[in-house]
Amino acid sequence: MKIFILATLLVLCSGISGLADDPVSPADSPPLNPPADGDFSLYFDTPAVAGPGTTVTVRSLLDNPAGPLAGWALLICDQIQDDSYQIVSAHSGETVEEGNGGVPASFSSLNLCPGHRLRQGVVIDFFGLHHLPATTGHERVVLDVKLTDSANSIATIPYCTIGPCFPGQGGETLLVHPGGVLVDQFLLHDGIIEVTDSADSSFVRGAVNGSFTIDLVDPLTLLEFLLGDTQISCDREPEFYDDGILDLSDVVQSLAYLFGGSEAPPAPGPGCGLENTPDPLDCESFSGC
């Protein structure tokens, strides 16, 4: 047990604190059975498009269907395009807060570094009783990212395998199996956001007031709007039928989709996108998703 704790901490400390003169990289670790593409993947959940100068939520996610993990270190690199975005704030994701048998991880460190970098180190359970289960969509970090004021550009948020953080302190991206053994291979996928003037019309059909997720709140909010009890920021969002009219039929169809197995709303839904058909309704006061 002590060996497991020390091995995991030493691996992660070399990744988040730069304690080792020659930081360990996945290529230097003892090889495991090489995973197929996608067995271990690090990627971002981002809006596809957003307006210039807006602040969007970006999630750092992890897929590990090939096997459980004891912990990880990650490093988000400098932006590829100068001044394409700024990381305003960051906090640990749900996996870090609840992944240790329903309680926070035994060890968690999260730092915003100069130059729009971010590093995180996590050990799920010092005693090895709990591991990150082999599944997909683990939420590790949630970022608030402010995009450039320049339209018609691409904001790319990249991971990097190794690099500096604070002066004299390094960081890297690595995954650790139970027992303190490094994952030999994993995939890194950049987060890409199109910054465009037309993004103020991007929305999720069926989702109300910018939640970007269709749930029970949406038909109830639309009903309140139709009765004059509330306001909505984008008239196109709750328009489930895409007929240019907001009425009770949109409420009924939304409920049928949620609870009756009816078809999903027309694009853009249930994911974020742009209006594909002419529509008298607008999203003038809505910043887009």
ChimeraX attribute file (.defattr): number of C-alpha atoms within 10 A of each C-alpha:
attribute: neighborCount
match mode: 1-to-1
recipient: residues
	/A:1	10
	/A:2	8
	/A:3	10
	/A:4	17
	/A:5	18
	/A:6	14
	/A:7	17
	/A:8	25
	/A:9	19
	/A:10	14
	/A:11	24
	/A:12	29
	/A:13	19
	/A:14	22
	/A:15	30
	/A:16	28
	/A:17	19
	/A:18	22
	/A:19	16
	/A:20	14
	/A:21	8
	/A:22	8
	/A:23	20
	/A:24	19
	/A:25	19
	/A:26	20
	/A:27	11
	/A:28	10
	/A:29	13
	/A:30	10
	/A:31	13
	/A:32	12
	/A:33	8
	/A:34	11
	/A:35	15
	/A:36	11
	/A:37	10
	/A:38	15
	/A:39	18
	/A:40	23
	/A:41	18
	/A:42	22
	/A:43	19
	/A:44	22
	/A:45	16
	/A:46	20
	/A:47	21
	/A:48	17
	/A:49	26
	/A:50	29
	/A:51	27
	/A:52	24
	/A:53	17
	/A:54	17
	/A:55	20
	/A:56	21
	/A:57	16
	/A:58	20
	/A:59	22
	/A:60	22
	/A:61	19
	/A:62	20
	/A:63	21
	/A:64	21
	/A:65	16
	/A:66	15
	/A:67	17
	/A:68	16
	/A:69	23
	/A:70	26
	/A:71	28
	/A:72	25
	/A:73	25
	/A:74	27
	/A:75	28
	/A:76	25
	/A:77	23
	/A:78	20
	/A:79	18
	/A:80	13
	/A:81	12
	/A:82	10
	/A:83	16
	/A:84	21
	/A:85	24
	/A:86	18
	/A:87	21
	/A:88	14
	/A:89	12
	/A:90	18
	/A:91	15
	/A:92	20
	/A:93	18
	/A:94	15
	/A:95	21
	/A:96	25
	/A:97	18
	/A:98	13
	/A:99	22
	/A:100	20
	/A:101	14
	/A:102	12
	/A:103	13
	/A:104	18
	/A:105	21
	/A:106	15
	/A:107	14
	/A:108	17
	/A:109	12
	/A:110	17
	/A:111	16
	/A:112	18
	/A:113	18
	/A:114	12
	/A:115	14
	/A:116	17
	/A:117	24
	/A:118	22
	/A:119	25
	/A:120	24
	/A:121	29
	/A:122	26
	/A:123	28
	/A:124	30
	/A:125	23
	/A:126	21
	/A:127	13
	/A:128	15
	/A:129	11
	/A:130	18
	/A:131	22
	/A:132	22
	/A:133	16
	/A:134	15
	/A:135	15
	/A:136	15
	/A:137	18
	/A:138	21
	/A:139	20
	/A:140	22
	/A:141	22
	/A:142	19
	/A:143	20
	/A:144	16
	/A:145	20
	/A:146	19
	/A:147	26
	/A:148	20
	/A:149	17
	/A:150	15
	/A:151	17
	/A:152	13
	/A:153	17
	/A:154	19
	/A:155	23
	/A:156	17
	/A:157	26
	/A:158	19
	/A:159	26
	/A:160	18
	/A:161	17
	/A:162	20
	/A:163	18
	/A:164	19
	/A:165	25
	/A:166	15
	/A:167	9
	/A:168	9
	/A:169	15
	/A:170	22
	/A:171	31
	/A:172	30
	/A:173	26
	/A:174	25
	/A:175	26
	/A:176	23
	/A:177	19
	/A:178	22
	/A:179	16
	/A:180	21
	/A:181	20
	/A:182	26
	/A:183	24
	/A:184	21
	/A:185	21
	/A:186	20
	/A:187	15
	/A:188	17
	/A:189	13
	/A:190	17
	/A:191	19
	/A:192	17
	/A:193	22
	/A:194	19
	/A:195	24
	/A:196	17
	/A:197	16
	/A:198	15
	/A:199	22
	/A:200	22
	/A:201	24
	/A:202	25
	/A:203	34
	/A:204	29
	/A:205	29
	/A:206	32
	/A:207	29
	/A:208	26
	/A:209	20
	/A:210	16
	/A:211	14
	/A:212	20
	/A:213	18
	/A:214	21
	/A:215	17
	/A:216	13
	/A:217	14
	/A:218	21
	/A:219	24
	/A:220	15
	/A:221	20
	/A:222	29
	/A:223	20
	/A:224	14
	/A:225	15
	/A:226	15
	/A:227	9
	/A:228	9
	/A:229	10
	/A:230	11
	/A:231	13
	/A:232	18
	/A:233	15
	/A:234	24
	/A:235	22
	/A:236	27
	/A:237	28
	/A:238	29
	/A:239	26
	/A:240	27
	/A:241	18
	/A:242	22
	/A:243	13
	/A:244	16
	/A:245	17
	/A:246	21
	/A:247	16
	/A:248	13
	/A:249	13
	/A:250	22
	/A:251	22
	/A:252	13
	/A:253	21
	/A:254	29
	/A:255	18
	/A:256	14
	/A:257	17
	/A:258	15
	/A:259	11
	/A:260	10
	/A:261	9
	/A:262	12
	/A:263	11
	/A:264	17
	/A:265	21
	/A:266	16
	/A:267	19
	/A:268	19
	/A:269	21
	/A:270	17
	/A:271	18
	/A:272	21
	/A:273	21
	/A:274	20
	/A:275	19
	/A:276	10
	/A:277	10
	/A:278	9
	/A:279	12
	/A:280	10
	/A:281	16
	/A:282	16
	/A:283	17
	/A:284	12
	/A:285	12
	/A:286	19
	/A:287	21
	/A:288	25
	/A:289	26
